[in-house]
Amino acid sequence: MPRAIDHVVHASRDLAGQAELYKRLGFTIGSRNHHPWGTENHIVQFPGHFLELIGVGPGFRPPEDPDPRTFSFAGFICEQLAEREGLSMLALQSSDAVATRADFKAAQVGDFEPFHFERKGKRPDGGESHVAFTLTFARSSLMPAIGFFACQHHHPEEFFASSLQQHPNGATGIAGIVVVAENPASHGEFLSGLTGQREMLATSMGIDLEVAPGQSMEILTPVAFVHRFGEAALGTGGAGPRLCACRIAVRDLDVVADLLDEAGIAAATVGHRLIVPPSAAMGAALAFEAVTD
């Protein structure tokens, strides 16, 4: 089975401001969490997956001499924020991070040491929770500005809460992510090894991999991306392949449109999507699209 999306990481230089933005976008936001290596986050939950809003905590210092066999999560976030805010990392689901690492090694997409960590959190009722994760990383030399890893949840019942998955904008989940690259086909082998999905749709516009029912990963040319998402959604993130858009499934686009209008957040309708451009969402294009049951 292909590896579905576990979460998408949106990095910003102002985590408090980012959390407030996502509230105005109509999402329910989890409490602020602290990682032992210095980054901090808020979680936007959906059933079985989530968006991670992340920033660097006060006084953080990235490792000066990182081990080449260890992927520095915090170091990567710092490098990205030095260049720009926006979507920076993609995590896939794993039930066994050690086995996933072996798969990554066999597919020649990564051979980093698995990274285990634990932290305290807060339940919606205010009580304390204890969560633990093991991450195993992959890296593409052709996509250095995107971080890839698989995430194993050791206590998912302590992490996910149905009350945090009820969003005023009617969001039901992440429908997919979109990478923009000049030559999408050159990244097909890496994405296949990363996701375990051997079948993909390839056209002159790019490539598309379904990783779960209703959930896909696309790599589009800049021209194709503008055609589907609009010029404003491309942003000014610099050269090279980059993670440009996160597609959010919602029940009713009119509800989202009214909410954004009331909040004074810029958005444009492009085809069947309502798109909040990077200029209005801290470097990330958020594409809302209605789904039917």
N, C-alpha and C positions, 0 to 999 in steps of 0.2 A: 504494500500500500504506500502511496506517496506520503510524504511528510506535510501535514497541513500547517498553516500559519499559526504559531503560538502567540506571537505579539510583534508589533511594529514599534520602533523606538523613535520618538520625536524629541530631538535635543534643542534646548533653548538656553539663552544666557540669563533669563529671568523666569525661574520656575514658578514663583508666586504669580507673576503676570500671566504665565502660560496656563496655569490652573484656572485663573479667572477667565481667560479667553475661552477655554473649553466649557466652562459653565455657561458663558454667554452663547456658545454654539449649541447648547442644549444637552450637554452630557452630564451625567452624574459622576463626580470626582471622588476618588478614595482619599484617605488621609495621606499626609506627607510622610514618606519613609526614608530611612537613612541606611545606605550601604556601608559595610565595614571599610571599604576602600575609598570612601569620600564623596561619591555621587549621591544624589537624592532624587526621589521620584514621587509622582502621583500615578495611580492606575485608573484607567477607564475600562471597566470590565464588560465583557459579553460572555455568553455561555461557552466556556472552554477556551477562550482566548481574550486578548486585550490589547489596548494601546498603552504604551509606557511614555509618560511625559517625564523627561529627565533633565537634570542640570547638575552643576558642580557645587558641592557644599563649600562653606567658608573655610579658608585655610588649606584647601586641597593642594597637594603637590604630586604631580605624576611621577612614576618611577624613573630614575635617572638612567639606569642600566638594565632594561628589561631582558628577561631570559627569552631568547628567540623561539623556544619551544612553548612559551606561554603567551597567550594573547592577552594584552592588557586592555580590559574593558574600559576602565576609567581613562587610560591613556588615549584610547581611540576617540572617546567622547571629547576629550580636551582638544585633540588635534582637529576634530571636525568643527568644534565651536570657535576655534581660532580662525577658521575660514568662513563659516556661515552657520546660521541656524537652519533647522529643517529635519527631514526624515533621514536618519543616519544608519540604522541597523534593522535587520530582519531576523527574527527568531522563528524557527520551525519546531513543531512538537516532537518530543521523543519520550518513549516509555523506558528507555535504557540508554543513558548517555554514553556509557562505555561501549556498547554495541554500535551506537551511531558513530562514535569516533572511528571504530574499525571500518565501518562502511565508508566514511569520509576518506580514510587513508587508502582504502582499496580503490576508490574512485579518483584518487589524487586531487582532492579538493581541500584537504586539511589534515594535519597530524599534530595538532596542539594538545597539550596536556588538559584533561578535563578539569573544570574549575567548579568546586563545590563551595556553597556558602549558605548561611542561615541568617535570619534576622527576625526581630519581633515586629509585629504589626498590630493594627487595631481592627477589631470587628465592628460592624455597623452599630452594634449595641454599646460600643465603648470598651468592651473587654479586650484583653490582650490575646493575640494569636502568635503562633510560632510557625514560620514557613521555612522551607529549605529547597534548594535547587542545585542541579548539576548542569553546567553548560559545557558544550563541546563546540569548538569554533572551526570555521572554514574560511578560506581566503582566496580571492581571485586577484591575480596580478593585473588583470585587465579592468578590474573594478575596485581600485584601492580606496575609493571614497565611500564604499558601502561595507558595513560589517555584517557578517553572516554567522549564525550559530544555531544550535539546537538546544532546547531547554527541557529538562526533565523536572517535573514538579513532584517532590517527595510527599507533600501533604496538601494535595489540591483542595481537600475539604476545608482546610484552614485558610486557603487563599481566596477561593471563589465564593461569592455570596450573591444570592438571587436579588436581594434588595439593591445591590450596587449595579445591577444589570438593567434597571428600569430607567430609561432616559427620556426626558421631556421631549426631545426631538424625534422620538420613535425609533432610534437606531437599534438594530438587531444584531449587527456584527460587521466584521471586516470582510468585504466582498473580494478584495484583492489589492495588490500593489502594482505600481507601474514604474519601471526603470526606463530612462531615456538613454539611448546609445546610438552612435553613428552606424555601427554595424551589428545589429541584434544577433545575427546568426553566429557570430564569433563567440557568443556567451552561452550558446545552447548546451554544449557539453558540460560546462561547469554547473549550470542550473539543473541539468538532469542528474548529475552526481550528487548535488546538494539535496534535491527533493526526493530522489528515488523515482521520479516520474520519467518514464522512457518515451512516452508519447507526447508530442507537442504539435500545435498548429503553427505552421510557418507560412508567412505570406510576404509580399513586398513591403508591408508595413512593419513587420516584426515577428516575434514569436510569442506564443501563449501556452502556458502549462496549467492545466487544472490540477490542483493539489488536494482538493476536497470538494464535495458537492457544493456548488455555489461559491467557490473560492478559487482564485487563480492568480498567477504571477505572469505579468506581461513585460516584454522589453520591446519598446517602440523606437523608431527613428524620430528625430526631432520634428520632422514634417508630419509624420503620422500622429504624434502626440498632440501637436497643435490642432490637427484636424479633429481629433476626438475630444480634446479637453480645453482647447482655446489657447491663444497666445499668452494671455496673462497667467495661465497655470504653469507655464514653463519656468517662469521666474528668472532669476539672474544668478544661478548657483555655480557658474563657472564651467570649465571644459571637462570632458571625460564623462563616462557613464555615471549616472547618479539616480538615487531613489527620489522620484519627483512627486508621486501622488499616492494617496491611500484612498481606496474606494470604500465607502461606508454604505451598507445596506440599511434602508429605513422603510417604515411602513407607508408613509405618505409624504411626498415632496412638498405639498402645499403647507403642511404643518411646519416643515423645516424652513420654507420660504418666509412664512409669517414670523417665525421665531427670529430668524436672522434680520429681517427688516426691523423688527421691534428693538433688537439689540444694536442696530446700526452697523452691521457687519456686511462688507461688500461681498456680493456673490453674483454669478452669471449663469444663465441657463445655456448649456451647450448640448444639443441633442436631447437625450433623456436624462441628463445629469444636471444637478445644481452644484456649482463649483465655487468654493471659497479659495481664492488664489493665494500664493505664497506671501504676497505683500500684505495680506490681511490675517495670515495665520502663522506668523513666525517662521517663514521659510518653507512651509509645507502646503501643497495643494491638497485640499480635502474635497473629494468628489462624492456627493450624496446621490444615491440612486434608489428608486423604489423597487421593492421585490414583492412578489406575490407568493402566498403560501401554496 
